[in-house]
Amino acid sequence: VQLQASGGGLVQAGGSLRLSCAASGNIFIVNAMGWYRQARGKQREPVATITRGGGTNYADSVKGRFTISRDNARNTVYLQMNSLKPEDTAVYYCHALIMRPSSREYDYWGQGTLVTVSS
């Protein structure tokens, strides 16, 4: 199983980016998915999560600016980031709880994609 993230880049403050992350491999079902970020010198922190049914949670720092969504048919999660701020600069990692055909659930992480917001 792999999580392949894309969509990071350099953007000016106030701009927008959209991250995508697709799960592939020997998957029975993808349950919760989410995005986390790690800024230089800081610990990884949750940004937004979404259940298979579409229930969402957001970090207070991104509420009203970021929107998480998913396409269950494509096993893909998205993060639309608007009104970006320099403090949003970080490596963004996607995460998924995936049930394998063995009926066991595992944690998987994507490789990380860098988002840089210039002031």
QUILIN-V227674 format. One record per residue. N is the residue number from 0. RES is the residue in one small letter. D_CENTER is the distance of its C-alpha to the mean C-alpha in whole Angstrom. Layout:
n: <N/N>
res: <RES/RES>
d_center: <D_CENTER/D_CENTER>
This chain:
n: <0/1/2/3/4/5/6/7/8/9/10/11/12/13/14/15/16/17/18/19/20/21/22/23/24/25/26/27/28/29/30/31/32/33/34/35/36/37/38/39/40/41/42/43/44/45/46/47/48/49/50/51/52/53/54/55/56/57/58/59/60/61/62/63/64/65/66/67/68/69/70/71/72/73/74/75/76/77/78/79/80/81/82/83/84/85/86/87/88/89/90/91/92/93/94/95/96/97/98/99/100/101/102/103/104/105/106/107/108/109/110/111/112/113/114/115/116/117/118>
res: <v/q/l/q/a/s/g/g/g/l/v/q/a/g/g/s/l/r/l/s/c/a/a/s/g/n/i/f/i/v/n/a/m/g/w/y/r/q/a/r/g/k/q/r/e/p/v/a/t/i/t/r/g/g/g/t/n/y/a/d/s/v/k/g/r/f/t/i/s/r/d/n/a/r/n/t/v/y/l/q/m/n/s/l/k/p/e/d/t/a/v/y/y/c/h/a/l/i/m/r/p/s/s/r/e/y/d/y/w/g/q/g/t/l/v/t/v/s/s>
d_center: <17/14/10/11/8/10/11/11/14/17/18/20/20/20/18/15/12/10/7/7/7/10/12/15/18/21/19/20/18/14/14/11/7/5/3/6/8/12/15/18/20/18/16/12/11/9/8/7/8/10/13/14/17/14/15/12/12/11/12/16/15/13/14/16/14/11/10/8/9/10/13/15/17/15/13/10/7/6/6/9/11/14/17/15/17/18/17/13/14/12/10/7/6/4/7/9/13/15/18/21/24/26/24/22/19/17/14/12/10/9/11/9/10/12/12/15/17/21/23>
